[in-house]
Structure formats: C-alpha cells, structure tokens
Amino acid sequence: MSNPTPVIEIKDLTYTYGRAEAVHGLNLTVQAGRCYGLFGRNGAGKTTTMKCLLNLLRPRSGTVRVFGLDPGRNEVEVKRRLAYVPDYIAFYPWMTVRETLDYLSSFRSHWNREIEADLLKRFRLVANQKTGALSKGQRTQVALVAAICPEPELLLLDEPTSGLDPIVRREFIETVIGAYQEGAPGQRTILVSTHLITEFEGLIDEFTIMDGGRGVLALGADQARARYQKIRARFPQAPPAVEFKGALHTRCKGRELELIANGEGAQIMEALSRFAPESLTSEALTLEEVFVATLK
C-alpha cells in the first residue's frame, strides 16, 4: 500500500536573496495529522521556507508541494485549505478587532463562531478596540484567532508565540493548538517555526533543525529522545581522561563527568562503569537540548 500524499513535500529547495543564499538543498516531508517543528537560529532560513510554501517567494530551484499541489500554479486551492500566522503581523489600524475578524471571515467558506468567542474570552481581547491600539502580543492573538476559526487542514505558524506573555503562551500551546488537532484527529497538520522549543515539546511529532539555510538534522521527537542522552558520572577521584565514541560533548568538573551521547549511550555507560564510578546516570535530552547539542 502506497503512502498517502504528504501535506507538505519539499525537495532540494534553494532560494537566494541576490548573492546571499537563504535556503540550500532543503528536503522536508510532513504527513497529515502531524505537528512538525522547524527549528533554527535567526537567519537559518525558516521564514523563507514558509514563504516558498505560500508562493510569496518563488524557489530558485527544487520543488515545493502542499497537499500534492504546486502553490505557484494552484495558489487559491492551496490557500483556502490552510491558515498562516507570520512573524510580523499588521492589520488595518482603523478597524476594530470585531471588524477585523468579520473582514477575515468573509474570505472563508467556514468560520467557527463558538471557537472565536472562546478565544476572544481566553485572550481577553476587547472586540470594539481598534487594532492600531493593540500591543504586538495582542495583534498576534488576533492573528491566532483568525487562523484557528476557519479550522483549516494546515496551520503554518512562524514564531506564533512571539510577544505573548508566558501565561497566554502556555495556554495557547497546550489548549488552543492541542484542541485544534484533537478536533479532527489525523487530519489537521501543523508546521511551526519557533525558537521556544521547550514550550512546544509535548506537541512536536517530528522536526528539522536548520542552520545556514540547510537541514542539518531531521528526526522524530521520540527517536531524538532515544538517540540523544545526557550521561553523568561521579568518581572517587578525578574522572578518567578517556575519549568515548559517540560522545558529542564532554564536560569535566571536579570529580564529575558529563557527556552528551549520540546513539552510543549504552556503550558509553558500559565503558564508564569499568572505572567504578560512585554514581552513573543517564537521561533523555529535551528537544531544545538536542537543538543546542546539534548546533554546537
């Protein structure tokens, strides 16, 4: 049985701004119902990649498909099935929040007013307030309401929690995004670009780490946790001066030794045990720790 058509499929994507290469040879596949993380430092190429998916930028080479369609040739069909929250948000400043949402809903064939009312209440947004008077975080909240209410098949979120205070951020991620996917299990897909990896930890199914426009690591979240381990050993005297295969980073402090293992955790633990440590422990890395270890 063949695999269903991916919601997003990027092959050898390259995009340049003049002579500056923003994305180089990127490959990425997102299946339906997944929450996919795009991780990277500022300037890594995440936003450029999203804009290519939306036909806001045309790839210099490679192919981009959304729902199996070319966004350049089937722009309307693609965009009616998705919602996008950019990293920078602007509305018509003379419109109120209510008028803005009514305006945006007029372009949609479906709009869930119950979800809208619930989100306005959760975010404590005042419907008759002019959008020109909103803070950056409040504009982001309005954009998130506008993205969730059409209940699209695909959500493209570019730093969606930027500017939100920690309480609102946590509620949005845990409650709003979680409820969005649970509303149609296996059918609603998310591609999220973020540097706040820890806050999305529980939602991310798979991820790609970008650096300098290239994909440097692509893994399932569970695979990453199984593969990358933090190993700590404490010895009666100074730790042994030994190099361990599969250790990405080694840090020695007093009688303690800490290693980041990349797929060789069991072998490293066995090797360390031969030096009779007082204590020897291992734990899976968080996705943020995997990100940091990879880019170091």
Secondary structure, DSSP 8 states (H G I E B T S, - for coil): ------SEEEEEEEEEETTEEEEEEEEEEE-TT-EEEEEE-TTSSHHHHHHHHTTSS--SEEEEEETTB-TTTSHHHHHTTEEEE-SS----TTSBHHHHHHHHHTT-S---HHHHHHHHHHHT--TTSBGGG--HHHHHHHHHHHHHTT--SEEEEESTTTT--HHHHHHIIIIIIHHHHHTSTTT-EEEEEES-HHHHTTT-SEEEEEETTEEEEEEEHHHHHHHEEEEEEE-SSS------TTEEEEEEETTEEEEEEES-HHHHHHHHHTT--SEEEEEE--HHHHHHHHH-
